[in-house]
Amino acid sequence: MLRLIPSVRPLLYAGVALGSLAAAPAFAQAVQVDDDTVIGDSETGDIVVTARRREERLLDVPVAVTAISANTLEKLQATDLSGIQGTVPNVNLVQGRGSTSNANIFIRGIGQPDALQTFDPAVGIYVDGVYMSRIQGALFGLFDVERVEVLRGPQGTLYGKNTVGGAVNVVTRKPDTVQFRAAGSATYGSYDQILLNGYVSAPLVTDKLALSLAGVYDKRDGVVIDPLTGRDYNDRNSWAARGILRATPSENVELILSGDYYKQRNAAALGQATAPLTGLLGFPVLKPAYPYGRTWNYRASTSLAPGQGQRVDHWGVSFTGNIELSDALTFTSITGYRKLSPDYYLDFDATELEVSDAFVGVRQEQFSQELQLKYDSGPLSGVFGLYYLNEDVTSHQEAYSDNLVYLAPAGPPLTFTRFIDDEQNTKSYAAFGQVTYDFTDQFSATAGLRYSKERKRYHRVTSTVTGGVTGGFYEYPNSLPAPFNGIDHVDFDAWTPTLSLSFKPTRDTLLYASASRGFKSGGFNGRVNGVGDVTQVIGGVPTIVPFFEPETVWTYEGGAKGSFLDGRVTMAATGFYSTYQDFQARVGGGSAGAFPVVNAGELRIWGIEFEAAVRPVREWSIRTSFGYLNADYEEFNDGRRAPAYSCNPTGSAIVCEPPFAPPISFSLASDYAIPLGNAGSLTLGGDARFVDKHYLSIDNRPGLIEDGYWLVNAFVQFDAAGGKYYLRGGVKNLTKSIYKTDGQEFSSIGNIQTAYYGDPRTWSVTAGFRF
């Protein structure tokens, strides 16, 4: 595995910076990672995005956004959203802990890795304008995607649910009301992978009505083997479908009805124990057959029985109406309903012992409505709107710890099961507006303001069965002492403004500066099993804090972007500075079994981002990106002065660094098409991505550190004459890098510290068509 040793890092800083400047660096806001130019075309055309909720040229948008086309997603061999990991600067997007469909997303060091339903995501995921409230099921496939837009920085004005880190906007392909279109592919690869994709779009009434249908089937054997049983884990087994009906009854009206369904049925996802496991209160030290500290070889054991895997059903419908009221006014309505039903068996300790296993069954549904009025006339343009979200989440959980609880150091363990039932309702309201005024053809200013208000209501009941005896009943909030026992709901609100100034020296260049504020609401501790989970030491006094407060972030940035040499070179650059306050952290408890959630303090984050897309000749494409991130805790109040892993053990010296904030992210991709005359063309391509050292837990546990890794992928593709048929062979993780993607820290339960890893080297062969 390739590692970046510390002495090499400064050379990479300098080399990447100089190389990027020499070859057209691209600060990551205005670059389409690739274009769909084919051999023989001389122009790439303008790239259009909807980052500001209206169609604009990417080069005109004073926002840090990267647009990744469907063509590029194919070249990256991306089958789901995690396939873009490492290609967008300062974006860490990986498979979330313990599940093949959870998304763990951090942008510029800001994210929320905990899948618990009482935490809101810090990075919003939107599909055709509809917000996805949960990170479960968010790592969906990309089978009918037109492009993916990644917006970095707080989205505090225009995007439906306020997010502090950024947004991932997935735009699907809409049916064509004039032409018939179809595409399909079949892939076979390592671990008996079978991947089938299909897409068809047909006009039902020419120029008036069209329908598209898309589907994907993805199955692969597990890459992790349990040597004690021979069973495999970390497999893939899912299928998904989407149908879109598009009507254009007149030139001024567009109506889009969309429905999608995702089904997952696979075994559990296993990681590796990275610390010695202990029984409750620290005794005895537990000794699994495959102890911690070993070199990861895709071998892990589990106490989960056959059939205790993972099931996800996720479906939704949306209706979008776009009505041009006049030459200057357009009205848009986006209505969405979604239902998510994951049932997960999880082995947190990642051994054949039952230190902490769990069943988590969640039932979530949401309804959202957004109304927009867009104005564009003369020097003034803008978007004004209202937003509403109503989300219900219920869960039933069972925690199994038959190897955790002991009566005495030398005594046998007691069987232990905890039963949990909880429910949460969230209602979110917002009103927003953003206007841009063009003072001249070159200079413009944009100002926006949003008011958000949320109410969260929470109730939880837990009980335990220890050694066959039922007890440990706890009800939140009723079991709290007065007056806290009546706090079953809490309200949050915030004003989030944005301001930007932009200057266009030429039509295809832009300079801008901006300031924006983001907000993520607070909530309740979804792991509260006793008063200790909502007790913090404030001023030396134990204090009950029944809920955690919102997070806020201010980000200031300046950027430049441009397209040169008739579109052959596209560049973008940005620098930013953020102050991130009251960040929400689940920290390892100072006592056994405690899971406090605190507003730990403040982060200071600054960085730079580069991107470039270069086409030296028609047949050759080069893409690169570089991100530097400097993130530090300015304040960390975790209330833990005694535990060894407090981030602020003395109250004055912070000893931790923020997790999931690699200082450097870098990528370089290239492909070259070799014309074969009347036979077609042969394309050779590949990409290399580097993600620097970063921590996988808030308190920087030694076993939950990724030292930095390279990923190298390559492909060769033959396109028949006319481009309708193709054959592709690809390899991912060519150099067999072994790298950690996520971590699970439950140190107050058996000293659990589990790391999860990326896939080994895999190969695939794909045959496909498109017309």
N, C-alpha and C positions, 0 to 999 in steps of 0.2 A: 504494500500500500504506500502511495506517495504521501509524504508529510512535509509540511513547510516548517523547517527548523527556525528558531528565532533569529539566527544570524542572517538568514536568507530573506526574512520579511522586509527589511528596509530596501533591499535591492529590488524586490518585487514592487514596492511602493513607487520607487523611482522609475523602474523599467516600464511598468504599466502606464504611468503618467506620461512619460516621454513617448512611448509607443502609441498611446492613444492620441496624443497631440499630433504626432507625425502622420498617423493614418486616419485621422478624423475622429476625435474622441466624441462620445455621445453621452452627455449628461442625461440622466434617465427620465426626461419628461416628454420628449417630443419625438421619440424614435419608434417607428414601426420596426419590430425586430426583423422582419423580412417583408418582401413584397411578392406578389404572385406573377411577376414577370416571367414569361416563357421565352425560349430561344426564338429570335426573330423580331420580338417587340423592341422598340427603341425608347419607349417612355413608360414610366411606372405609374404616372398619374398621382393625384392628390389623395392622401390618406384621410379618411373621414372617421371621427370618433364622436361619441356622445358623452364624454367625460363630464360636461357641464349641463347634461340633460337636454341638450339640443345638438343637432348635427353641426360640426365645425371641422375645418381642416386641423389636423393634429398640430401643424406648425403655428396655428393661431391661438392655441389654448395655453394660457399662462398657468399651467398646472403640471405637477410632476406626474406624468402618466406615460406608460409604455403600452403599446398595442401589439399583441402577438396574433398574427394571422393564422388561419387554419392550415395554410401551407407550411408555415414554420412549425406548428405543433406536430405535423407529420414528420418533419425533419428532425425534431427533437425526440421522436419516438414516444411522445407523451400519450398515455392512455387515460390519464385523469389529471386533475389540477396539479398534483405533486410533480408532474413531469416538467414544470417550468422552474423547479427549484434550482437556484444558482444562476439563472439566466437574466434575472432582473435585479439590479443592484440594491443592496440593503433590504432584500425580501427573503425571508426564511419561510418556506412553505413545504411542509412535510406531512407524512402520515402521522396522525395523532396517536398517542399512547394506547396500546391495547386493542386497537380496532383498525381494520383495513379501510374503513370508510370515514373515519374522523379526520378533520383537517386542523392542523396546528399551524397558524399563520402569524408571523411577526413581521412588521414593516417598520424599518428604522428603529428597531429595538423595542417596539410597543406591540403587545399581543396579549392573549389570554389562553394558556395551554390547557386549562382545566375544563374538562367536558361536562362538569356538573351543571345541571339545568338552572341553578340559581346565579350562575355567572353569565353575563352577556359577552359575546365576542367583541374583541377590541378592533378587529378588522371585519368589515361587513362584506358579505358575499351576496351579489345580486344576479339574478337570471332574468334578463329582459325587464329590468326595473323592479322585480319583486325580491324583497329582502328575505334571506334565509336566517331564521332566528337562532338555530342551533348549529354547532360544529359537527354533530353526528350526521352522517349522511351527506356532508358537504363536499366530500372528496369524490365528486361524481365524474363520470366519463365525459369525454369531449367529442362524442360521435357526430353531432350535428351543429358544431360551433362555427360561427363565422369569424369571430375573433374574441380574445380575452383582453380586457383593458385593466391594467393594474395601476391604481392611483395611490401615490404615496403621500403621507401627511394627513392631518385630521380632515374629515369630511363633515364639517359642522354646519353647512348651510343647505346644500341641495339634496343630499342623499337621505333617503327615507328614515332610517334609524341612525341617529348620530353615532359616529365611530371616531375613536381617538387616533387609531393607527393608520387607517387608509381603507380602501375598498377594492374588491375584485369584481369587476363587472363583466359577466359572461353574456355575450350577444349571440343568439342562435340564428341560423339561416332561415330566412322567411321564404315561403313558397312564392314562386314566380307566376304571375297571372297571365303570362304570354307564352313562355317556353316550357317544355317538358325537360326536367333534369333528373338524373339518377346517378348514384354512386354506390359502390359496395366494395368490400374487401374481406379476405379470409386470411388469417394468420395462424401459423403453427410455430411453436417455439419451445424453449427450455421448459422442463418440468411439465411436459405435455400441455403446454398452453394452447388453448384454442380461443381465438378472438375473431368474432364475426361482426362486421359493421354493415349497415344498409341505410340508404337514404333515397327517397323518391319525392319529387315535387311535380305536380301536374295542375294545369289550369282546368277548372271545371266549367267556368264560363269565361271566355277570353276577355281579358282586361277587367274582369269584374270579381271573379272568385277563383281561389286556388287552394289546394290542399297539399301538405307535405307530411310524410310519415318517416320516422327514423327509428332505428333500433340497434342495440348492441348486445352481444353475448360474450362474456369474458370468464373463462375458466382456466385455472392453473393449479397444479398440485402444490403442496406446501414446500417452502424452502427451508423450513426448520424441522428437524427430526428429533423425536424423543427417543434416546437410545435405550431407555428402559422398556418401552413398549413397541417401538418401531413405527408409531403413528406419526403422521406429518401435520404440521401447523403452518400458520402464516400463508395460507393459500388464498386463491381468488375464486369466487363462484357467484356471479351476478349477471343480471340482465336488466336492460332498461329500454324504454320506448318513449317517444314523444310524437304527438300529432299537433299540427298547427293549421288552422283554417283562417285564411286571409281574404277579406272582402274589401273591394274598392268600388262601392256603388257609384261614386262620382269622383271627379278630380280633387274634390276638397275633403273627402272622407275616406279614412282607412280604419277598418275594424279587424282585430286579430284575437282569435280564441285559441288558447294553447292548453294542452294537457300532457302531463308526463307521469311516468311511473318507474320506480327503481326497486329492485328486489335483490337482496343479498342473502346467501346461505353458505356460510363457510365455517371452518374450524376456528378455534381461538387464535389470537395473535400473542406469541410468547416473546419475552425478552430474556435478559440475563441478570441474575443477582450480582451486584457489584460490592456488597458489604456482607459481613457475617450476620446471619439471622439469629435472633434471640427470642426466648420466650418472654411473656409479659413480665415486666419489672426487671428485665435484663437477664433472667436465668431460665433454663440453661442455654448454652450456645447450641443452636441447632445445626446438624450436620447432614445436609442433603448429599446425595450421591455425586452430584456435579456442583461442587462448592464455588463460592465467589472467587473472583480474581483470575480465572482461567482465560486463556485466549479464546475469543469468540470463533467458533467453527460451525455455526448454524446448528448447534445441538443444544437442546434445552428440555428439561423434564417438567411435568405438570401433574397435579393431583386431579385435574378435571377428567371426568369420565367421558367415554365416547358419546357423542351426541350433545355434549355441553359446549356448543360452539356459539356462533353469532348469527342473528337474523335481523335484517332491516327491511322494512317496507316503508317507502317514502313516495308520496304522490302529491300532485297539486294541479290546480287549474288557474288560469289567469285570463283576463279579458282586458285588452288595451284598445282604446278608441282615440284616434287622432282626427280632429275636425278643424279645418281652416275656416275660421269665422270671417276673415277678411284677408287682404293682402298682408296685413301687419299682425294679425292675431291668430294664434292656434291654440286650441283647447285639447288637453290630453287627460285621459282618465286611465289609471292602472289599478285594476282590482285583482287581488290574489287570495287564494285559499290553499293552505298546505296542511298535510297530515303526515306525521313522522312516528314510526313505531319500531324502535330498536329494542331487541332483547339480547343482551350480552352476558356471556359467562367470561369472567376475567380472573386470571391468576396473577395477582400483583407481586407475589414473592418469586415467581418464575422457578419454582422447584417442585419436586414430587411431594413435598410436605404441604400441609394445609395450614400455613401461617396466616395468609389472608387471600382467600378466594371470594368471589362475589358473583351474584346474579343481579343484573340491573335491567329492569324493564321499564321503558319510558313510553308514555303516550302524550304526544304533543300535537296541537293543532293551532293554526294561526289564521287570522283574517286581516288583510291590509287593504287600505284604500288610499290612493294618492290622486289628487287633482292638481293639474298644472295649467297655467295660462302663460303662453309664451308670446312675447311682443318683439317685433323686429321691424323698425321703420327709421330710415335715415340714420342719424348718428346714435340712436338709442335702441338698445335691445335688452331683454331681460326675461327672467322666469319667476313666476309667483305661484305659490301653491299651499295646499293643506295636506297633512298626512295623518293617518290613523292606523294603529296596530292593536289588535286584541289577541293575546296568546295565552293558552291554557296548557300547563304541563303537569302531569301526574306521573308518579313513579312508584314501583314496588321493588324493593331491594332486599337481598338476603346476603349477609356477610358470614362466611364460614371460616372458623379459626380453631380447628380441633387440635392443632399442634402449638397453640399460642399460650393458653391459660394453664398455669400450674399452681397447685396448692403449696408446694415447697420446692426448693431447688432440686431435690433428688426424687420428687414425687412424679407420678405419671400425669400426662396432660388431661385436662377435662374437655369434653366436647363443648363447643361454644358456637352458637348461631345468633346473629342479630337480625331482627326483622324491622324493616323501615317502610313506611308509607308516607308520602308527602304530596303536596299539591301547591302550585303557584299560578297566579293569574297576573298578567301584566297588561296594562292599558297605556298606550303611548299616543300622545297628541303633539302635533307640531304645525306651525305656520311659518312660511319662509318666503324670502324674496331676494333676488339678486339682479342687479342692473349693470349694464356696461354702457358707457358713453364714450363715443369716439370724438375727441376734441379736434383731431385732424385725421388725415388718412394714415398717419403714422403713430399718433399718441392716443391712448385710451386708458380709462380707469374703470375698475369694477368694484362694486361694493355690495355686500350681502349681509343679511341678518336672519337668524332663525330663533324662534322660541320653542322650546321642547318642554313637555310636562309628562311625567310618568307616575303611575301608581302601581306598586307591587303588593300583592297580598299572599301570605305564606302560612302554611300549617303543616306540622310534621308530628308523627307518632312513631316511637321506637320501643322495642321490647327485646329481651334476650332470653335464651335458653342455655343455661350453663350446667353441665353435668346432669341434664334431664330436668333441672329445676327452672321454672319460668319466673322471670323477674326483670329488673332493670327497666321498668316502664318509664317512659319520659315523653311528654307532650309539649311541643313548642307552639305558641308561647305560654300556654296555660301553666306549665310547671315552673316558670320563672317567678321570683318573688314580686310582689306589687311594688311599683306600678307597671313593671315591665310585662306582666302577664296579660295585659290587654293590647299589646302592640302586635297586631297581626298584619298590619299594612303600613306602608310608608310612602310618602310622596317626594319626588325629586323634580326640579325644574332648572333650566339654564337658558341663558342668552348666548348664542355663539355667532359672532360676527366674522366677516372676512373682508379683506381689502387688498386689491392688487393694482399695480400700475404697469403698463406694457408699452413698449416702443418698438416699432417695426422699421428698421433702416431700409429694408427692401421688402418686397412681397413675400419672400421666402426666408426671412430671418426675423427673429424676435428676441427682445431683451425684456425681462420682467422682474418685479419684486413683489412680494406678497406677505401678508400676515393673516393668520387664521387661528381660530380656537375650536377645539373639539371637546366633546363631553360624552362620558359613558356613565349611565346611572348606577347607583349603588344597589344594595339588595341584602338578602338574608343568607346566613351561613347554612348551606344545604347539608352540612355534616354535623349539625348540633345534636349531640347525644346527652348533654348535661350542661349545667351552668358554667363549667370550666371552658366550654367551647365559645362562650360569648363573654368571657371575662378577660379584661386587659389590665395591665398595671400602668396606671396613669398618675404621674407625680408620686410614685411609690405606693399608691393605694390601689388595691384590686377594685376594678370598676366594671359593672355590667354594661356592655355595649351591644344592644340587641340586633343591630344591623350595621353594615359598612356603608360608607359615604361614596358619592360619585367620584370618578376620576375626571381631571381636566388637563388639557395640554394646549399651550400656545406654541405655534411654529412660525418662524420667520425664515423666508428663503428668497434667494435670487437666482435667476437662471437665464440661460441663453440657448437658442436652438436655431437651426438653419438647414436648408437644403441647397446644394451647390452642384455645379456641372451637370445641369439638366436632370437633376434628381439622382445622379450616380452616387453622390455622397450626402448623407444625412447625419447631422450631429446634434447633440443636446448636452447641456451641462447644468448642474444646479449645486448650490451650497445651502445648507439649512442649519438652523439652531432651534432646539425645542426645550421647553421646560414642562415637565410631566409631573403633575402634583396629585397627591393622595392616591397613588397607585394601589390597587387591591391585590393583596398577597395572602395566600394560604401558607402558613409557616408551620414547621414541625413543632409540636407542642412541647412545653417544658415539663409536662407530666405525661405518663403513659396513656395513650389513647385519645389525646386531645388534638383538635383540629381547628385552632383559631384562624379567623380571617381578619386581617387588619388593613387599614389604610396606612401603609408603612412609611410614606413620606414623599420624597421628591427625587426625580431624575433630571439630569442635564444631559442632553443628547445633541451632538452636532456631527455633521458629515458632509461628504461630497459624493456626487454621482456622475458617472460618464456613460454614454452609450454612443455607438456609431454603427451605421450600416453603409457599406461601400460596395459598389459594383464596378471594378476596374474595367471589365469587358462584359458583354452581354451574358457570357456563359459562366461568369465567376461571381460569386456573392460572398462577402465577408461581413460578419456581425460580431461586435464585441461590446462588453459592458464591464464597468468597474465601479465598485462602491466602497467608500471608507466610512466607518461608523465609530464614533467615540462616545460611549455611553457610561455614565458614572452615577452612583447614588450620591446625591447631595445630602440626603436625610434618610435614615432608616430606623423607624421606631417599631421593633417587633416585640417589645415587652419581655424579652428573654435575656436576662443577664447571666444566668448560671449555665445554660446548655452550651456545650462546646461549639455548636454550629450556629450560634447567634451571629447575625450580620453586624451587630453593634454591641458586643459583649460588655463594653465598659461604659456605654452611653455617650461616648465622644469620638470613637475611632471606628469607622465603617470598614469592614474587612472583606466585603463581598463585591462582586461585579454583577451587573444585570444579566439575566439569562437570555439565551437565544438572540444575542447581539454580536455576531462575529465581526471583528474589526474590518475584515476585507471579504468582499465577494467579487469574483471575477469570472468572466466567461469569454470564450473565443470560439466562434463557429464559422465554418466555411463549407461551400459546396461548389463543385465545378461540373458543368454539363458538357459532355463530349458529343458533338454531332456525329451521327452514324449514317448520314445521307438519307436515303429513302427508308432505311430500317428504323429510324427513330433517334434516340439519344441515350447516353449512359451518363449518369450522375454519380460522382463520388463525393461523399460529404462526411462531416463529423463535427463534434464539439467537445470542448474541454471546459470543465467548470471547477472553480476552487471556492471552498467555503472555509474560512479561517477558524481558529480555535474559539470555542464558545462553551458556555455552561448550560447544563440541562436542568438545573434546579436553582431556586432562588438563593439558597444558602451555599451554593458552590461545593456540593459534596464531591470528594475526589473521584469516586467511581462514575459520577454523572458529569463528566467533562469530555467533550469531543475536541481532540487535539488539532483538528483541521484535516481536510481531505480534498482530493481531486476525484472527479468523475469524468471518464473519457468514454464517449459513445461514437460509433461510426456506422455508416450505411453505404450501400451501393444500390442504385435503382436504374432499371431499364424501362424507358418509356417507348412504347411502339409509336410509329409514325401517326401523327394526328393527336397524340396525347390521350387517347381514350383508354388504353390498357397499359398496365405497368406491373413490374415484378421487382420487389425490394427485399434485400437481405440486410439485417441490422444486428449489431452487438451493443449491449448496454453494459456499463461498468467494465470496460475492456481490460483494465489493469487490476481487476479483482480487489478494489478498495474495500476495506472493512471500516465502516463508519457508523457512528451513532446518530440517530435522528431525533430521539426524544427520551425523556426520563420520567420515572415515577418515584416520588419520594414520600414515603409514609414512615419516617424513622420512628415515630412514636408508637407504631404497631410493628413489633418484631424487628425494628431497625431496617425496614424494607427500603431498598434503593435499587431500582431496576432500570436497566438501560435497554432501549430498543434500537434495532439496527436496520440499515438499508439492505436492499436485495444484493445477492451475489452477482457474478457475471451471468448474463443471459443472452441468448441469441434468438432470432426469429426470422421467418420467411413469410412474405406477404404477397398475395396476388390480388389485384384490384382493377376496377374500371371506374370511369367517370364520363358522363356525357349529359 
